[in-house]
Amino acid sequence: MPKVIYVSEDGSELETTVDVGVDLMHAGLYNSIPGILGECSGGLACATCRVRVPVEWQSILPPAFPSEAELLGFCDEAPPEARLSCQIKMTQELDGIRLLVSNNLD
Ligand code: FES
């Protein structure tokens, strides 16, 4: 089963396995990852699931749909590497992906 590594601002890491097809917001909630709130349950309405994706993983992810990019555009502090973890579905190719999580989401 592929794994994801959530990296907090303080450098602490939590590694967990995720079933293929499960989104990485729900995987974060199941593991009580601080900074992943998922207030709209993946409805593309809150951006409280946003994460930063290290450059080495960005080309492996499918590009953001326009609706995801639009919502990220409304965030004051969304760097170019920001993605919505609710829109990232686990695949075998993403095995080992690292997601950087901020504890200061609004
Ligand atoms: Fe709301 Fe991802 S959970 S946009």
Backbone and ligand atoms as CSV (ligand in chain L), in Angstrom:
chain,resi,resn,atom,element,x,y,z
A,1,MET,N,N,0.853,-1.186,0.000
A,1,MET,CA,C,0.000,0.000,0.000
A,1,MET,C,C,0.893,1.243,0.000
A,2,PRO,N,N,0.601,2.226,-0.856
A,2,PRO,CA,C,1.456,3.419,-0.909
A,2,PRO,C,C,1.377,4.224,0.383
A,3,LYS,N,N,2.414,4.999,0.605
A,3,LYS,CA,C,2.456,5.801,1.833
A,3,LYS,C,C,2.617,7.279,1.503
A,4,VAL,N,N,2.193,8.079,2.459
A,4,VAL,CA,C,2.353,9.535,2.391
A,4,VAL,C,C,3.056,9.964,3.664
A,5,ILE,N,N,3.857,11.009,3.543
A,5,ILE,CA,C,4.557,11.563,4.705
A,5,ILE,C,C,4.110,13.017,4.854
A,6,TYR,N,N,3.459,13.301,5.965
A,6,TYR,CA,C,3.052,14.676,6.274
A,6,TYR,C,C,4.155,15.317,7.107
A,7,VAL,N,N,4.623,16.471,6.663
A,7,VAL,CA,C,5.716,17.166,7.344
A,7,VAL,C,C,5.169,18.473,7.912
A,8,SER,N,N,5.257,18.633,9.230
A,8,SER,CA,C,4.762,19.849,9.881
A,8,SER,C,C,5.819,20.939,9.828
A,9,GLU,N,N,5.402,22.156,10.146
A,9,GLU,CA,C,6.325,23.294,10.126
A,9,GLU,C,C,7.507,23.099,11.063
A,10,ASP,N,N,7.297,22.380,12.151
A,10,ASP,CA,C,8.391,22.162,13.099
A,10,ASP,C,C,9.315,21.020,12.665
A,11,GLY,N,N,9.058,20.461,11.499
A,11,GLY,CA,C,9.907,19.407,10.962
A,11,GLY,C,C,9.490,18.005,11.359
A,12,SER,N,N,8.512,17.895,12.240
A,12,SER,CA,C,8.065,16.558,12.625
A,12,SER,C,C,7.323,15.915,11.447
A,13,GLU,N,N,7.444,14.613,11.360
A,13,GLU,CA,C,6.869,13.879,10.235
A,13,GLU,C,C,5.964,12.771,10.727
A,14,LEU,N,N,4.911,12.532,9.969
A,14,LEU,CA,C,4.064,11.378,10.222
A,14,LEU,C,C,3.904,10.634,8.911
A,15,GLU,N,N,4.296,9.377,8.906
A,15,GLU,CA,C,4.188,8.541,7.709
A,15,GLU,C,C,3.062,7.557,7.906
A,16,THR,N,N,2.230,7.442,6.887
A,16,THR,CA,C,1.114,6.510,6.991
A,16,THR,C,C,0.797,5.927,5.616
A,17,THR,N,N,0.244,4.760,5.610
A,17,THR,CA,C,-0.181,4.166,4.353
A,17,THR,C,C,-1.597,4.646,4.033
A,18,VAL,N,N,-1.878,4.694,2.745
A,18,VAL,CA,C,-3.178,5.187,2.281
A,18,VAL,C,C,-3.649,4.280,1.150
A,19,ASP,N,N,-4.876,3.857,1.212
A,19,ASP,CA,C,-5.435,3.058,0.123
A,19,ASP,C,C,-5.435,3.863,-1.175
A,20,VAL,N,N,-5.134,3.205,-2.271
A,20,VAL,CA,C,-5.239,3.845,-3.582
A,20,VAL,C,C,-6.675,4.351,-3.765
A,21,GLY,N,N,-6.790,5.584,-4.213
A,21,GLY,CA,C,-8.097,6.184,-4.445
A,21,GLY,C,C,-8.582,7.078,-3.327
A,22,VAL,N,N,-7.974,6.958,-2.149
A,22,VAL,CA,C,-8.364,7.816,-1.020
A,22,VAL,C,C,-7.638,9.149,-1.166
A,23,ASP,N,N,-8.341,10.238,-0.910
A,23,ASP,CA,C,-7.687,11.539,-1.030
A,23,ASP,C,C,-6.848,11.830,0.214
A,24,LEU,N,N,-5.858,12.687,0.027
A,24,LEU,CA,C,-4.875,12.915,1.080
A,24,LEU,C,C,-5.363,13.906,2.135
A,25,MET,N,N,-6.507,14.540,1.924
A,25,MET,CA,C,-7.148,15.307,3.002
A,25,MET,C,C,-7.761,14.339,3.995
A,26,HIS,N,N,-8.547,13.388,3.505
A,26,HIS,CA,C,-9.161,12.425,4.421
A,26,HIS,C,C,-8.103,11.586,5.132
A,27,ALA,N,N,-7.056,11.227,4.424
A,27,ALA,CA,C,-5.973,10.479,5.077
A,27,ALA,C,C,-5.367,11.310,6.189
A,28,GLY,N,N,-5.248,12.632,5.974
A,28,GLY,CA,C,-4.734,13.510,7.014
A,28,GLY,C,C,-5.671,13.586,8.205
A,29,LEU,N,N,-6.958,13.674,7.938
A,29,LEU,CA,C,-7.933,13.730,9.040
A,29,LEU,C,C,-7.913,12.430,9.835
A,30,TYR,N,N,-7.866,11.310,9.151
A,30,TYR,CA,C,-7.849,10.014,9.847
A,30,TYR,C,C,-6.653,9.915,10.788
A,31,ASN,N,N,-5.571,10.640,10.438
A,31,ASN,CA,C,-4.350,10.580,11.232
A,31,ASN,C,C,-4.146,11.821,12.102
A,32,SER,N,N,-5.193,12.649,12.213
A,32,SER,CA,C,-5.165,13.848,13.075
A,32,SER,C,C,-3.955,14.728,12.782
A,33,ILE,N,N,-3.711,14.983,11.497
A,33,ILE,CA,C,-2.597,15.834,11.116
A,33,ILE,C,C,-2.964,17.290,11.405
A,34,PRO,N,N,-2.207,17.959,12.284
A,34,PRO,CA,C,-2.501,19.376,12.546
A,34,PRO,C,C,-2.357,20.196,11.267
A,35,GLY,N,N,-3.291,21.091,11.022
A,35,GLY,CA,C,-3.218,21.946,9.841
A,35,GLY,C,C,-4.031,21.435,8.680
A,36,ILE,N,N,-4.525,20.228,8.753
A,36,ILE,CA,C,-5.444,19.742,7.728
A,36,ILE,C,C,-6.821,19.681,8.375
A,37,LEU,N,N,-7.670,20.629,7.976
A,37,LEU,CA,C,-8.978,20.745,8.613
A,37,LEU,C,C,-10.092,20.149,7.754
A,38,GLY,N,N,-10.022,20.363,6.459
A,38,GLY,CA,C,-11.025,19.785,5.565
A,38,GLY,C,C,-12.436,20.197,5.903
A,39,GLU,N,N,-12.649,21.475,6.136
A,39,GLU,CA,C,-13.948,21.944,6.621
A,39,GLU,C,C,-15.098,21.723,5.643
A,40,CYS,N,N,-14.813,21.641,4.357
A,40,CYS,CA,C,-15.913,21.429,3.397
A,40,CYS,C,C,-15.950,19.990,2.895
A,41,SER,N,N,-15.179,19.129,3.520
A,41,SER,CA,C,-15.163,17.698,3.177
A,41,SER,C,C,-14.830,17.433,1.719
A,42,GLY,N,N,-14.001,18.271,1.158
A,42,GLY,CA,C,-13.572,18.040,-0.217
A,42,GLY,C,C,-14.455,18.697,-1.256
A,43,GLY,N,N,-15.278,19.636,-0.839
A,43,GLY,CA,C,-16.213,20.283,-1.760
A,43,GLY,C,C,-15.658,21.485,-2.492
A,44,LEU,N,N,-14.350,21.703,-2.427
A,44,LEU,CA,C,-13.707,22.838,-3.097
A,44,LEU,C,C,-14.307,24.174,-2.664
A,45,ALA,N,N,-14.522,24.308,-1.357
A,45,ALA,CA,C,-15.138,25.528,-0.848
A,45,ALA,C,C,-14.376,26.155,0.311
A,46,CYS,N,N,-13.293,25.530,0.801
A,46,CYS,CA,C,-12.690,26.076,2.018
A,46,CYS,C,C,-11.174,26.268,1.933
A,47,ALA,N,N,-10.485,25.439,1.273
A,47,ALA,CA,C,-9.012,25.469,1.175
A,47,ALA,C,C,-8.320,25.209,2.511
A,48,THR,N,N,-9.039,24.685,3.490
A,48,THR,CA,C,-8.407,24.368,4.774
A,48,THR,C,C,-7.715,23.004,4.737
A,49,CYS,N,N,-7.532,22.506,3.565
A,49,CYS,CA,C,-6.811,21.242,3.385
A,49,CYS,C,C,-5.529,21.476,2.607
A,50,ARG,N,N,-5.186,22.743,2.404
A,50,ARG,CA,C,-4.069,22.996,1.492
A,50,ARG,C,C,-2.734,22.597,2.114
A,51,VAL,N,N,-1.886,22.186,1.213
A,51,VAL,CA,C,-0.547,21.727,1.566
A,51,VAL,C,C,0.411,22.275,0.517
A,52,ARG,N,N,1.688,22.152,0.801
A,52,ARG,CA,C,2.698,22.477,-0.200
A,52,ARG,C,C,3.335,21.172,-0.660
A,53,VAL,N,N,3.529,21.081,-1.958
A,53,VAL,CA,C,4.087,19.868,-2.548
A,53,VAL,C,C,5.526,20.156,-2.974
A,54,PRO,N,N,6.492,19.424,-2.422
A,54,PRO,CA,C,7.887,19.646,-2.829
A,54,PRO,C,C,8.049,19.502,-4.341
A,55,VAL,N,N,8.990,20.258,-4.887
A,55,VAL,CA,C,9.157,20.347,-6.333
A,55,VAL,C,C,9.335,18.980,-6.980
A,56,GLU,N,N,10.022,18.058,-6.299
A,56,GLU,CA,C,10.288,16.758,-6.918
A,56,GLU,C,C,9.023,15.921,-7.096
A,57,TRP,N,N,7.945,16.310,-6.431
A,57,TRP,CA,C,6.687,15.573,-6.554
A,57,TRP,C,C,5.685,16.290,-7.463
A,58,GLN,N,N,5.930,17.529,-7.784
A,58,GLN,CA,C,4.929,18.298,-8.516
A,58,GLN,C,C,4.640,17.740,-9.902
A,59,SER,N,N,5.672,17.237,-10.573
A,59,SER,CA,C,5.448,16.742,-11.938
A,59,SER,C,C,4.755,15.385,-11.944
A,60,ILE,N,N,4.728,14.717,-10.811
A,60,ILE,CA,C,4.061,13.413,-10.740
A,60,ILE,C,C,2.560,13.588,-10.506
A,61,LEU,N,N,2.204,14.685,-9.869
A,61,LEU,CA,C,0.782,14.947,-9.640
A,61,LEU,C,C,0.114,15.395,-10.928
A,62,PRO,N,N,-1.125,15.011,-11.125
A,62,PRO,CA,C,-1.863,15.613,-12.231
A,62,PRO,C,C,-2.032,17.107,-11.958
A,63,PRO,N,N,-2.110,17.914,-13.013
A,63,PRO,CA,C,-2.280,19.351,-12.783
A,63,PRO,C,C,-3.605,19.651,-12.080
A,64,ALA,N,N,-3.626,20.781,-11.389
A,64,ALA,CA,C,-4.850,21.187,-10.694
A,64,ALA,C,C,-5.941,21.508,-11.706
A,65,PHE,N,N,-7.145,21.066,-11.407
A,65,PHE,CA,C,-8.280,21.481,-12.215
A,65,PHE,C,C,-8.480,22.984,-12.019
A,66,PRO,N,N,-9.115,23.641,-12.983
A,66,PRO,CA,C,-9.327,25.095,-12.834
A,66,PRO,C,C,-10.028,25.469,-11.534
A,67,SER,N,N,-10.953,24.652,-11.075
A,67,SER,CA,C,-11.663,24.992,-9.837
A,67,SER,C,C,-10.722,24.965,-8.640
A,68,GLU,N,N,-9.770,24.045,-8.623
A,68,GLU,CA,C,-8.787,24.004,-7.535
A,68,GLU,C,C,-7.870,25.221,-7.618
A,69,ALA,N,N,-7.388,25.498,-8.809
A,69,ALA,CA,C,-6.490,26.648,-8.979
A,69,ALA,C,C,-7.198,27.944,-8.619
A,70,GLU,N,N,-8.471,28.032,-8.962
A,70,GLU,CA,C,-9.224,29.251,-8.648
A,70,GLU,C,C,-9.344,29.439,-7.142
A,71,LEU,N,N,-9.669,28.363,-6.429
A,71,LEU,CA,C,-9.804,28.474,-4.971
A,71,LEU,C,C,-8.462,28.827,-4.342
A,72,LEU,N,N,-7.391,28.211,-4.797
A,72,LEU,CA,C,-6.069,28.551,-4.255
A,72,LEU,C,C,-5.735,30.010,-4.524
A,73,GLY,N,N,-6.233,30.544,-5.634
A,73,GLY,CA,C,-5.984,31.939,-5.962
A,73,GLY,C,C,-6.608,32.906,-4.977
A,74,PHE,N,N,-7.619,32.463,-4.257
A,74,PHE,CA,C,-8.264,33.315,-3.257
A,74,PHE,C,C,-7.520,33.319,-1.928
A,75,CYS,N,N,-6.577,32.414,-1.758
A,75,CYS,CA,C,-5.850,32.321,-0.491
A,75,CYS,C,C,-4.728,33.349,-0.467
A,76,ASP,N,N,-4.643,34.091,0.622
A,76,ASP,CA,C,-3.610,35.119,0.738
A,76,ASP,C,C,-2.221,34.513,0.751
A,77,GLU,N,N,-2.085,33.384,1.389
A,77,GLU,CA,C,-0.760,32.806,1.556
A,77,GLU,C,C,-0.695,31.434,0.893
A,78,ALA,N,N,-0.931,31.402,-0.383
A,78,ALA,CA,C,-0.845,30.146,-1.122
A,78,ALA,C,C,0.323,30.234,-2.100
A,79,PRO,N,N,1.447,29.650,-1.747
A,79,PRO,CA,C,2.593,29.693,-2.654
A,79,PRO,C,C,2.328,28.871,-3.909
A,80,PRO,N,N,3.154,29.036,-4.929
A,80,PRO,CA,C,2.911,28.320,-6.193
A,80,PRO,C,C,2.846,26.803,-6.029
A,81,GLU,N,N,3.535,26.275,-5.033
A,81,GLU,CA,C,3.526,24.829,-4.841
A,81,GLU,C,C,2.333,24.342,-4.022
A,82,ALA,N,N,1.406,25.242,-3.721
A,82,ALA,CA,C,0.238,24.857,-2.920
A,82,ALA,C,C,-0.720,24.006,-3.736
A,83,ARG,N,N,-1.281,23.036,-3.102
A,83,ARG,CA,C,-2.345,22.202,-3.667
A,83,ARG,C,C,-3.356,21.932,-2.568
A,84,LEU,N,N,-4.536,21.510,-3.005
A,84,LEU,CA,C,-5.575,21.114,-2.057
A,84,LEU,C,C,-5.478,19.604,-1.881
A,85,SER,N,N,-5.206,19.172,-0.652
A,85,SER,CA,C,-5.003,17.736,-0.447
A,85,SER,C,C,-6.273,16.935,-0.705
A,86,CYS,N,N,-7.427,17.589,-0.659
A,86,CYS,CA,C,-8.671,16.856,-0.959
A,86,CYS,C,C,-8.764,16.488,-2.429
A,87,GLN,N,N,-7.957,17.128,-3.244
A,87,GLN,CA,C,-8.005,16.865,-4.678
A,87,GLN,C,C,-6.884,15.927,-5.125
A,88,ILE,N,N,-6.086,15.469,-4.185
A,88,ILE,CA,C,-4.999,14.542,-4.508
A,88,ILE,C,C,-5.424,13.150,-4.092
A,89,LYS,N,N,-5.686,12.323,-5.065
A,89,LYS,CA,C,-6.050,10.928,-4.781
A,89,LYS,C,C,-4.789,10.072,-4.803
A,90,MET,N,N,-4.687,9.237,-3.797
A,90,MET,CA,C,-3.515,8.376,-3.724
A,90,MET,C,C,-3.474,7.420,-4.911
A,91,THR,N,N,-2.283,7.280,-5.466
A,91,THR,CA,C,-2.011,6.301,-6.518
A,91,THR,C,C,-0.719,5.579,-6.139
A,92,GLN,N,N,-0.454,4.481,-6.802
A,92,GLN,CA,C,0.797,3.772,-6.547
A,92,GLN,C,C,1.998,4.660,-6.898
A,93,GLU,N,N,1.844,5.504,-7.919
A,93,GLU,CA,C,2.936,6.380,-8.340
A,93,GLU,C,C,3.284,7.421,-7.273
A,94,LEU,N,N,2.344,7.711,-6.399
A,94,LEU,CA,C,2.588,8.720,-5.352
A,94,LEU,C,C,3.168,8.104,-4.082
A,95,ASP,N,N,3.528,6.847,-4.138
A,95,ASP,CA,C,4.108,6.190,-2.966
A,95,ASP,C,C,5.330,6.962,-2.478
A,96,GLY,N,N,5.271,7.403,-1.225
A,96,GLY,CA,C,6.382,8.146,-0.634
A,96,GLY,C,C,6.268,9.653,-0.728
A,97,ILE,N,N,5.153,10.159,-1.268
A,97,ILE,CA,C,5.000,11.606,-1.422
A,97,ILE,C,C,5.071,12.300,-0.064
A,98,ARG,N,N,5.723,13.444,-0.071
A,98,ARG,CA,C,5.820,14.276,1.131
A,98,ARG,C,C,4.935,15.496,0.919
A,99,LEU,N,N,4.159,15.829,1.923
A,99,LEU,CA,C,3.317,17.016,1.884
A,99,LEU,C,C,3.691,17.904,3.054
A,100,LEU,N,N,3.941,19.158,2.771
A,100,LEU,CA,C,4.300,20.116,3.818
A,100,LEU,C,C,3.018,20.789,4.300
A,101,VAL,N,N,2.792,20.736,5.606
A,101,VAL,CA,C,1.531,21.203,6.180
A,101,VAL,C,C,1.801,22.396,7.083
A,102,SER,N,N,1.010,23.437,6.891
A,102,SER,CA,C,1.101,24.617,7.754
A,102,SER,C,C,0.111,24.464,8.903
A,103,ASN,N,N,0.521,24.889,10.077
A,103,ASN,CA,C,-0.398,24.866,11.216
A,103,ASN,C,C,-1.179,26.154,11.339
A,104,ASN,N,N,-0.956,27.071,10.392
A,104,ASN,CA,C,-1.569,28.390,10.530
A,104,ASN,C,C,-2.559,28.690,9.409
A,105,LEU,N,N,-3.356,27.702,9.061
A,105,LEU,CA,C,-4.368,27.927,8.045
A,105,LEU,C,C,-5.517,28.712,8.641
A,106,ASP,N,N,-6.101,29.571,7.787
A,106,ASP,CA,C,-7.275,30.296,8.274
A,106,ASP,C,C,-8.511,29.482,8.024
L,1,FES,FE1,FE,-12.354,22.092,1.486
L,1,FES,FE2,FE,-10.336,20.719,0.384
L,1,FES,S1,S,-11.504,20.220,2.119
L,1,FES,S2,S,-11.262,22.552,-0.318
